[in-house]
Amino acid sequence: MGKNQKMGDWISSLPDGILFHIISSLPFESAVQTIFLSKRWKLLWETALVQHGTEKDVAEAICDFLANFNEQDPSKNTRKFQFHFINGCVLLAIIAPNSKLHLDFSSGNHEFDRQFKLKLEFNNPQNLSLSQPSPSLACFSVKSLHLISVNHLTNDAVSSILQNFFSLETLKITGCKCLQSLSIGSDTKLLNLIIFECLQLEFLHIRSFKLRTFRFRGLLPSFWLEYHHNLVDAYLDFRQGPKYNSFSSCNFDLVLLTIKNVKALTLCKWTFQALICQSLTTFLSEFQFYNLKELWWIDNSDQDYDGDALISFLKLCPSLEKLFVTIDPKGYFVEKAAKCSMKAGKNTKLQHLKLVKLDGFTNEADEILLAERLGEIVTSEPLILTSANGICFKKLIQQKGSHERKCGYKSVEVKDKNQLCPKHVHMSL
């Protein structure tokens, strides 16, 4: 113990330049945790440049902050920058490794928050030809941006800042609680878009030619999507339901076409029942998710569980390899759900399914029933695991020599829980 303590004291006594270098070498999430090592480490992390000004000053201030940051020698300056607006708002900018930038507006004046609209335009070839990038972009090119808690007093500032980010590939927007309308336009480089917990969002417009990942968690807004034929990853967690109970399915056709070619998908049962089923009636009966390999299906309840909706959807997924089913009893449900008996995928058989993971079922009989239902459309013999609260503890094994369908599976304990607890790619978000 004494030896470790001396070693810790010795590291903390190193010059600031070396400690900055150590912090800069860590993943961002780990670097933040260094504040708990000692007061010295906390002081280093919390050291920030501070500037005061108006909305007109913030874009230039951020560019200067980025220009002065030297990724090769972080000891020359700090990764953190605070900009205090005269209206009481505060922007905390943090440079993270791998050309990532966090813009956090959660501090400061939020007493009189009201709904606002946000329009973001970047990566526009016309803008590139008409203007030269700021000198800062030659020093630090932002490829990943996380916007946190933007409000009505700072939305114009955000728009002006983003006009300088010509290389942005990933945009994440979280916790903008009063954001009502969001429009995002990128004609060249935007590849990944994540929007979480913006619960007042009513309208979302996305224009992007190269978008490959779209992840959304929150109340379902009205969508207007353009040019998303390259999408391969779609996380549509609408378990909280639609923004309005009167949400119409007439505009969901574009969403359906957007996710048609994805390889990884998260979808809620009610979204399929209320929106996708009706949208499918406007397309040819041959419509299928030909490329879908991995599905996370979020159900609202296992009471009187029959799996009809899931089985109907699976008939649209001939290439599926991994299926994850989660029961969330607090999830939104459709009282008068349409019967999903459309002709699309009527004769589809799943030949490639290797894994089925069932989580949150309170009744083992329902797990076995679903396994039996899957047997109607699956020609392979997938590994079927069951768990409670994300912890694997059982697997379903088909009983040899059983002729009665209802007795075709039995549940057995899983000994090696570490190896048999796979997760869908979206479950860690």
SULQUI-V332974 format. One record per residue. RES is the residue in one small letter. BURIAL is # if it has 16 or more other ideal C-beta (glycine too) atoms within 10 Angstrom, else .. Layout:
RES|BURIAL ; RES|BURIAL
This chain:
m|. ; g|. ; k|. ; n|. ; q|. ; k|. ; m|. ; g|. ; d|. ; w|. ; i|. ; s|. ; s|. ; l|. ; p|. ; d|. ; g|. ; i|. ; l|# ; f|# ; h|. ; i|. ; i|# ; s|# ; s|. ; l|. ; p|. ; f|# ; e|. ; s|. ; a|# ; v|. ; q|. ; t|# ; i|. ; f|. ; l|. ; s|. ; k|. ; r|. ; w|# ; k|. ; l|. ; l|# ; w|# ; e|. ; t|. ; a|. ; l|# ; v|. ; q|. ; h|. ; g|. ; t|. ; e|# ; k|. ; d|. ; v|# ; a|# ; e|. ; a|# ; i|# ; c|# ; d|# ; f|# ; l|# ; a|. ; n|. ; f|# ; n|. ; e|. ; q|. ; d|. ; p|# ; s|# ; k|. ; n|# ; t|# ; r|# ; k|# ; f|# ; q|# ; f|# ; h|. ; f|# ; i|. ; n|. ; g|. ; c|# ; v|# ; l|# ; l|# ; a|# ; i|# ; i|# ; a|# ; p|. ; n|. ; s|# ; k|# ; l|# ; h|# ; l|# ; d|# ; f|# ; s|. ; s|. ; g|# ; n|. ; h|# ; e|. ; f|. ; d|. ; r|. ; q|. ; f|# ; k|. ; l|# ; k|. ; l|# ; e|. ; f|# ; n|# ; n|. ; p|. ; q|. ; n|. ; l|. ; s|. ; l|. ; s|. ; q|. ; p|. ; s|# ; p|. ; s|# ; l|# ; a|. ; c|. ; f|# ; s|. ; v|# ; k|# ; s|# ; l|# ; h|# ; l|# ; i|# ; s|# ; v|# ; n|# ; h|# ; l|# ; t|# ; n|# ; d|. ; a|# ; v|# ; s|# ; s|. ; i|# ; l|# ; q|. ; n|# ; f|# ; f|# ; s|. ; l|# ; e|# ; t|# ; l|# ; k|# ; i|# ; t|# ; g|# ; c|# ; k|. ; c|# ; l|# ; q|# ; s|# ; l|# ; s|. ; i|# ; g|# ; s|# ; d|# ; t|# ; k|# ; l|# ; l|# ; n|# ; l|# ; i|# ; i|# ; f|# ; e|. ; c|# ; l|. ; q|# ; l|# ; e|. ; f|. ; l|# ; h|# ; i|# ; r|# ; s|# ; f|. ; k|# ; l|# ; r|# ; t|# ; f|# ; r|# ; f|# ; r|# ; g|# ; l|# ; l|# ; p|# ; s|# ; f|. ; w|. ; l|# ; e|. ; y|. ; h|# ; h|. ; n|. ; l|# ; v|# ; d|# ; a|# ; y|# ; l|# ; d|# ; f|# ; r|# ; q|# ; g|# ; p|# ; k|# ; y|. ; n|. ; s|. ; f|# ; s|. ; s|# ; c|. ; n|. ; f|# ; d|# ; l|. ; v|# ; l|# ; l|# ; t|# ; i|# ; k|# ; n|# ; v|# ; k|# ; a|# ; l|# ; t|# ; l|# ; c|# ; k|# ; w|# ; t|# ; f|# ; q|# ; a|# ; l|# ; i|# ; c|# ; q|# ; s|# ; l|# ; t|. ; t|. ; f|. ; l|. ; s|. ; e|. ; f|# ; q|# ; f|# ; y|. ; n|. ; l|# ; k|# ; e|# ; l|# ; w|# ; w|# ; i|# ; d|# ; n|# ; s|. ; d|# ; q|. ; d|. ; y|# ; d|. ; g|# ; d|. ; a|# ; l|# ; i|. ; s|# ; f|# ; l|# ; k|# ; l|# ; c|# ; p|# ; s|. ; l|# ; e|# ; k|# ; l|# ; f|# ; v|# ; t|# ; i|# ; d|# ; p|. ; k|. ; g|# ; y|# ; f|# ; v|# ; e|. ; k|. ; a|. ; a|# ; k|. ; c|# ; s|. ; m|# ; k|. ; a|# ; g|# ; k|. ; n|. ; t|. ; k|. ; l|# ; q|. ; h|. ; l|# ; k|. ; l|# ; v|# ; k|# ; l|# ; d|# ; g|# ; f|# ; t|. ; n|. ; e|. ; a|. ; d|# ; e|# ; i|# ; l|# ; l|# ; a|# ; e|# ; r|# ; l|# ; g|. ; e|. ; i|# ; v|# ; t|. ; s|. ; e|. ; p|# ; l|. ; i|# ; l|# ; t|# ; s|# ; a|. ; n|. ; g|. ; i|. ; c|# ; f|. ; k|# ; k|# ; l|# ; i|. ; q|. ; q|. ; k|. ; g|. ; s|. ; h|. ; e|. ; r|. ; k|. ; c|. ; g|# ; y|# ; k|. ; s|# ; v|. ; e|. ; v|# ; k|. ; d|. ; k|. ; n|. ; q|. ; l|# ; c|. ; p|. ; k|. ; h|# ; v|# ; h|# ; m|. ; s|. ; l|.
